[in-house]
Protein backbone atom coordinates (compact mmCIF):
# COMPACT_ATOMS: atom_id res chain seq x y z
CA UNK A 1 0.00 0.00 0.00
CA UNK A 2 2.87 2.35 0.83
CA UNK A 3 4.45 1.57 -2.54
CA UNK A 4 1.20 2.44 -4.34
CA UNK A 5 0.98 5.77 -2.47
CA UNK A 6 4.61 6.51 -3.31
CA UNK A 7 4.10 5.72 -7.01
CA UNK A 8 0.98 7.91 -7.11
CA UNK A 9 2.81 10.80 -5.46
CA UNK A 10 5.73 10.40 -7.89
CA UNK A 11 3.35 10.41 -10.88
CA UNK A 12 1.64 13.59 -9.72
CA UNK A 13 4.98 15.27 -8.99
CA UNK A 14 6.27 14.43 -12.47
CA UNK A 15 3.18 15.89 -14.13
CA UNK A 16 3.37 19.00 -11.95
CA UNK A 17 7.09 19.45 -12.70
CA UNK A 18 6.46 19.10 -16.43
CA UNK A 19 3.67 21.66 -16.33
CA UNK A 20 5.68 24.13 -14.26
CA UNK A 21 8.63 24.02 -16.65
CA UNK A 22 6.49 24.44 -19.73
CA UNK A 23 7.49 20.94 -20.89
CA UNK A 24 5.26 20.28 -23.86
CA UNK A 25 5.46 19.05 -27.39
CA UNK A 26 5.13 21.24 -30.44
CA UNK A 27 4.56 24.44 -28.47
CA UNK A 28 1.29 23.12 -27.04
CA UNK A 29 -0.06 24.13 -23.69
CA UNK A 30 1.10 22.41 -20.53
CA UNK A 31 -0.66 19.17 -19.54
CA UNK A 32 -3.94 19.79 -17.80
CA UNK A 33 -4.06 19.24 -14.06
CA UNK A 34 -6.98 16.86 -14.49
CA UNK A 35 -5.21 14.71 -17.08
CA UNK A 36 -4.64 11.16 -15.84
CA UNK A 37 -1.11 9.96 -15.28
CA UNK A 38 0.23 6.43 -15.15
CA UNK A 39 3.09 4.84 -13.31
CA UNK A 40 6.18 4.26 -15.44
CA UNK A 41 6.54 0.84 -17.01
CA UNK A 42 8.99 -0.83 -19.36
CA UNK A 43 7.87 -1.99 -22.78
CA UNK A 44 9.12 -2.67 -26.32
CA UNK A 45 9.49 0.14 -28.85
CA UNK A 46 10.32 0.32 -32.54
CA UNK A 47 10.78 3.41 -34.70
CA UNK A 48 9.52 4.55 -38.10
CA UNK A 49 10.22 7.37 -40.50
CA UNK A 50 11.85 7.57 -43.93
CA UNK A 51 9.41 5.31 -45.80
CA UNK A 52 6.48 7.26 -44.35
CA UNK A 53 7.64 10.87 -44.86
CA UNK A 54 5.01 12.99 -46.57
CA UNK A 55 2.15 10.78 -45.40
CA UNK A 56 -0.54 11.79 -42.90
CA UNK A 57 -0.45 10.28 -39.43
CA UNK A 58 -3.66 8.87 -37.97
CA UNK A 59 -3.96 12.08 -35.93
CA UNK A 60 -3.65 14.40 -38.95
CA UNK A 61 0.00 15.50 -38.96
CA UNK A 62 2.21 15.20 -42.04
CA UNK A 63 5.18 13.03 -41.11
CA UNK A 64 8.57 14.65 -41.77
CA UNK A 65 12.03 14.17 -40.24
CA UNK A 66 11.22 17.03 -37.84
CA UNK A 67 8.14 15.41 -36.30
CA UNK A 68 8.83 14.05 -32.83
CA UNK A 69 6.15 11.81 -31.39
CA UNK A 70 4.96 8.27 -30.83
CA UNK A 71 2.43 5.88 -32.25
CA UNK A 72 0.28 3.82 -29.90
CA UNK A 73 -2.72 1.62 -30.68
CA UNK A 74 -4.81 2.63 -27.65
CA UNK A 75 -4.01 6.14 -26.38
CA UNK A 76 -5.87 9.12 -27.88
CA UNK A 77 -4.16 11.64 -30.12
CA UNK A 78 -2.44 14.38 -28.10
CA UNK A 79 -1.69 12.20 -25.07
CA UNK A 80 1.69 13.29 -23.70
CA UNK A 81 4.06 10.45 -22.87
CA UNK A 82 7.43 10.66 -21.16
CA UNK A 83 9.77 8.16 -22.82
CA UNK A 84 13.03 7.16 -21.12
CA UNK A 85 15.92 5.20 -22.60
CA UNK A 86 19.43 4.83 -21.17
CA UNK A 87 19.28 8.05 -19.17
CA UNK A 88 17.63 10.11 -21.93
CA UNK A 89 14.09 11.45 -21.33
CA UNK A 90 11.72 12.91 -23.90
CA UNK A 91 8.10 14.03 -23.53
CA UNK A 92 6.25 13.47 -26.80
CA UNK A 93 2.66 13.41 -28.07
CA UNK A 94 0.79 10.41 -29.44
CA UNK A 95 0.25 11.29 -33.10
CA UNK A 96 -0.25 7.98 -34.87
CA UNK A 97 -1.53 4.42 -34.54
CA UNK A 98 0.74 1.41 -34.36
CA UNK A 99 3.19 -0.18 -34.02
CA UNK A 100 2.57 -3.31 -36.01
CA UNK A 101 5.92 -5.12 -35.74
CA UNK A 102 8.14 -6.90 -33.21
CA UNK A 103 5.40 -7.18 -30.52
CA UNK A 104 6.04 -3.51 -29.69
CA UNK A 105 3.59 -1.27 -27.83
CA UNK A 106 5.22 1.99 -29.02
CA UNK A 107 6.50 3.20 -32.36
CA UNK A 108 8.73 6.30 -32.16
CA UNK A 109 9.08 8.75 -35.02
CA UNK A 110 12.60 8.91 -36.42
CA UNK A 111 13.06 12.31 -34.73
CA UNK A 112 12.11 10.88 -31.32
CA UNK A 113 14.31 7.83 -31.83
CA UNK A 114 17.24 10.06 -32.81
CA UNK A 115 16.76 12.32 -29.77
CA UNK A 116 16.81 9.24 -27.50
CA UNK A 117 19.73 7.53 -29.27
CA UNK A 118 17.61 4.58 -30.47
CA UNK A 119 18.55 2.78 -33.68
CA UNK A 120 16.76 -0.57 -33.26
CA UNK A 121 13.93 -2.27 -31.39
CA UNK A 122 14.56 -1.66 -27.68
CA UNK A 123 12.94 -1.67 -24.24
CA UNK A 124 11.91 1.80 -23.07
CA UNK A 125 10.20 3.18 -20.00
CA UNK A 126 6.98 5.10 -20.62
CA UNK A 127 4.80 7.26 -18.44
CA UNK A 128 1.63 9.13 -19.47
CA UNK A 129 1.96 12.67 -18.12
CA UNK A 130 -0.96 14.57 -19.62
CA UNK A 131 -2.78 15.65 -22.75
CA UNK A 132 -2.48 18.48 -25.26
CA UNK A 133 -4.57 19.62 -28.20
CA UNK A 134 -4.23 17.57 -31.36
CA UNK A 135 -3.28 20.03 -34.11
CA UNK A 136 -1.70 19.63 -37.56
CA UNK A 137 1.58 21.00 -36.17
CA UNK A 138 1.69 18.66 -33.15
CA UNK A 139 5.20 17.25 -32.83
CA UNK A 140 6.92 20.01 -34.84
CA UNK A 141 9.40 22.43 -33.29
CA UNK A 142 7.69 25.69 -32.28
CA UNK A 143 8.02 28.12 -35.20
CA UNK A 144 10.54 25.78 -36.75
CA UNK A 145 11.05 24.24 -40.16
CA UNK A 146 9.38 20.96 -41.01
CA UNK A 147 12.75 19.65 -42.23
CA UNK A 148 14.72 19.99 -39.00
CA UNK A 149 15.95 16.65 -37.68
CA UNK A 150 15.00 17.07 -34.02
CA UNK A 151 12.34 19.18 -32.36
CA UNK A 152 8.86 19.46 -31.01
CA UNK A 153 9.57 17.69 -27.74
CA UNK A 154 11.21 18.27 -24.39
CA UNK A 155 14.46 16.42 -23.82
CA UNK A 156 15.81 15.94 -20.35
Secondary structure, DSSP 8 states (H G I E B T S, - for coil): -HHHHHHHHHHHHHHHHHHHTT--STT-----TTS-----EEEEEEEE-GGGTTSB-TTS-B--TT--EEE-SSS-TTEEEEEEETTEEEEEEEEE----STT-SEEEEHHHHHHHT--S-EEEEEEEEEE----TTTTS-TT--TT-SS-SSEE-
